[in-house]
Amino acid sequence: MRDKSDIRRVRLERSGPLLVEGPVTVTGHDGVAVTSERFMVAVCTCRRSRSYPWCDTSHRSRAAPTAGTGTDAATDPESGATA
């Protein structure tokens, strides 16, 4: 049984990263583990981050791939309009 001080809080952000109270170690599907000592860690859920598994806010500047094209559409982060 874990002590209450061992419990980590996780917050889901709509259209954003998974926020985890750190420090935290994330193990990828390939078995490689990376650690962050930060007090709050943003884990990428869109897989567009150049620093995956950490979020670099790439989800803000690009829309999800359009069905059938396999490419990302550029969007205006203010209005959400596609360029």
C-alpha positions in Angstrom: 0.0 0.0 0.0 1.3 3.4 -0.9 1.6 6.4 1.4 -0.6 9.4 0.4 2.6 11.4 -0.3 3.4 8.8 -3.1 0.2 9.5 -4.9 0.7 11.4 -8.2 -1.9 13.7 -9.6 -2.7 13.5 -13.3 -4.8 16.1 -15.1 -6.2 15.6 -18.6 -6.3 18.7 -20.8 -8.8 18.9 -23.6 -6.9 19.0 -26.9 -3.6 19.2 -25.0 -1.1 17.2 -23.0 -1.4 14.9 -20.0 -0.2 16.9 -16.9 1.5 14.8 -14.3 2.9 16.0 -10.9 6.6 15.3 -11.1 9.2 14.1 -10.8 8.2 11.3 -13.2 9.7 8.5 -15.3 8.0 7.7 -18.6 8.7 4.4 -20.3 7.9 4.3 -24.1 6.6 1.3 -26.1 10.2 0.5 -27.0 11.2 0.1 -23.4 13.3 3.3 -23.2 12.7 5.3 -20.0 13.1 9.0 -19.7 12.9 11.0 -16.5 11.9 14.6 -15.7 12.6 16.1 -12.3 10.2 19.0 -12.9 7.4 19.7 -10.4 4.8 19.4 -13.3 5.4 17.5 -16.5 3.4 17.8 -19.7 3.3 14.4 -21.5 2.5 14.6 -25.2 -0.7 12.9 -26.3 -0.9 14.1 -29.9 2.5 12.6 -30.9 3.5 15.7 -32.8 6.1 16.9 -30.3 9.7 17.1 -31.4 10.7 16.4 -27.8 8.4 13.4 -27.4 7.3 12.1 -24.9 7.4 15.6 -23.5 4.9 18.2 -24.9 6.4 21.1 -26.8 3.0 22.6 -27.6 3.0 21.4 -31.2 -0.7 20.6 -30.8 -1.4 24.3 -30.7 0.0 25.1 -34.2 -1.1 22.1 -36.2 -4.4 20.4 -36.7 -4.9 16.7 -36.6 -4.2 14.9 -40.0 -7.0 15.3 -42.5 -8.6 12.0 -43.3 -7.0 10.4 -46.4 -4.2 13.0 -46.8 -1.7 11.9 -44.2 -0.5 15.5 -43.7 -1.1 18.1 -41.1 -3.1 21.2 -41.9 -1.8 24.5 -40.6 -4.3 26.3 -38.3 -4.6 29.7 -36.8 -4.3 29.1 -33.0 -6.5 32.1 -32.3 -9.5 31.3 -34.5 -8.9 27.6 -35.2 -9.3 28.4 -38.9 -7.4 26.2 -41.4 -5.0 28.0 -43.7 
